Amino acid sequence: MKRMKNLTFALLIFSLPLTTLPLTTNTTVLAQASSKKAEKHTYTGNGSVKKISKTAYHSKDSKGNLYSALFMADKPTVELTKKTTLDKYRTTWYATKEMSVRVDKHHSRTYYYVTSSDKKVSGWTWSGYLTKGIFKSAD
């Protein structure tokens, strides 16, 4: 009887590392995935999205980002996730929507929903990254 208890105990002890091994590898994979997460900005107290007349813009410099927006239904927040940068596309951007968001108690930002002239890329970008007018290459 004592030998049966010892055998059961030994099986339990030796099988324990096999059951915990997948948990440790999954944790490693999750840690690697979370370190590569996209750049996100969350703003509270967002203003309404307004349609504006189609206006041509081009990017001022290479620092501009293009974001996708997720609007929260249960609270007044908007989450912007970086999609790409404006400098990859030397094109004219057409703004059709405008959104004002609160950065903090005293500051707000205006974002435009822009679409490239070839209509392949679109998203939200900060108005400070844009200059009115069509894009002209330097040649």
C-alpha positions in Angstrom: 0.0 0.0 0.0 2.8 2.4 0.9 4.5 1.5 -2.4 1.3 2.5 -4.3 1.3 5.9 -2.6 4.9 6.5 -3.4 4.3 5.6 -7.1 1.3 7.9 -7.3 3.2 10.7 -5.6 6.2 10.2 -8.0 3.9 10.3 -11.0 2.3 13.5 -9.8 5.6 15.2 -9.1 7.1 14.2 -12.5 4.0 15.2 -14.5 3.7 18.6 -12.8 6.5 20.3 -15.0 4.8 18.9 -18.1 1.6 20.8 -17.2 3.3 24.1 -16.4 5.6 24.1 -19.4 3.0 25.4 -21.9 2.1 28.2 -19.6 5.6 29.5 -19.4 6.1 29.5 -23.2 2.7 31.2 -23.7 3.8 33.9 -21.3 7.0 34.5 -23.3 5.1 34.8 -26.5 2.6 37.2 -25.0 5.5 39.3 -23.6 7.0 39.5 -27.1 3.8 40.4 -28.7 3.0 43.2 -26.2 6.4 44.8 -26.7 5.6 45.4 -30.4 2.3 47.0 -29.8 1.3 50.0 -32.0 1.6 53.6 -30.9 -1.7 54.7 -29.4 -3.1 57.9 -28.1 -6.4 58.1 -26.1 -8.2 61.4 -25.8 -11.1 62.1 -23.5 -14.0 64.5 -24.0 -13.8 64.3 -27.8 -15.7 66.8 -29.8 -18.1 65.8 -32.5 -16.8 64.8 -35.9 -17.9 67.4 -38.5 -18.0 67.1 -42.2 -16.0 69.8 -44.0 -15.8 70.7 -47.7 -13.1 68.7 -49.5 -9.9 70.6 -49.0 -6.5 69.8 -50.5 -3.4 69.6 -48.2 0.1 68.3 -48.4 2.4 67.2 -45.6 4.9 69.8 -44.2 7.6 67.4 -43.1 8.4 63.8 -42.4 7.1 63.7 -38.8 3.4 63.3 -39.6 1.5 60.2 -38.7 -1.7 58.7 -40.0 -4.0 57.1 -37.4 -7.0 54.9 -37.4 -9.7 56.0 -34.8 -11.8 53.9 -32.5 -14.7 55.8 -30.9 -16.0 54.5 -27.6 -19.7 54.1 -27.4 -20.0 54.0 -23.6 -17.8 57.0 -22.7 -16.6 60.1 -24.6 -13.2 59.0 -25.7 -11.4 58.3 -28.9 -8.4 56.0 -29.3 -6.0 56.8 -32.2 -3.7 54.0 -33.4 -0.7 54.7 -35.7 -1.1 53.2 -39.2 1.7 54.7 -41.1 3.6 58.0 -41.6 2.8 60.7 -44.1 6.4 60.9 -45.5 5.9 57.5 -47.2 3.4 59.1 -49.5 4.4 62.2 -51.6 0.9 63.1 -52.6 -1.9 65.5 -52.1 -4.2 64.7 -49.1 -7.9 65.6 -49.2 -9.6 66.3 -45.9 -13.3 65.6 -45.6 -13.9 65.4 -41.8 -12.7 67.4 -38.8 -12.5 66.3 -35.1 -11.5 68.3 -32.0 -10.2 66.4 -29.0 -9.1 67.5 -25.5 -5.4 66.8 -24.8 -5.7 68.1 -21.2 -7.7 70.7 -19.3 -6.4 73.7 -21.3 -5.4 72.3 -24.6 -7.2 70.7 -27.6 -6.1 69.4 -31.0 -7.8 69.3 -34.3 -7.5 66.1 -36.4 -8.5 65.8 -40.1 -9.7 62.7 -41.8 -7.6 62.6 -45.0 -7.5 60.5 -48.1 -4.6 60.3 -50.6 -5.2 61.6 -54.1 -5.1 58.0 -55.5 -7.6 57.0 -52.7 -5.5 54.1 -51.5 -4.6 55.4 -48.1 -6.8 57.2 -45.6 -6.9 58.0 -41.9 -6.8 60.7 -39.2 -3.9 63.1 -38.9 -3.1 66.2 -36.7 -3.8 69.4 -38.5 -0.3 70.7 -37.6 1.3 68.2 -40.0 -0.5 69.6 -43.0 -0.3 72.7 -45.2 -3.1 73.9 -47.5 -2.5 73.3 -51.2 -1.7 70.5 -53.6 1.6 68.6 -53.5 4.2 69.7 -56.1 7.3 67.6 -56.5 10.7 69.4 -56.6 11.9 67.5 -59.7 
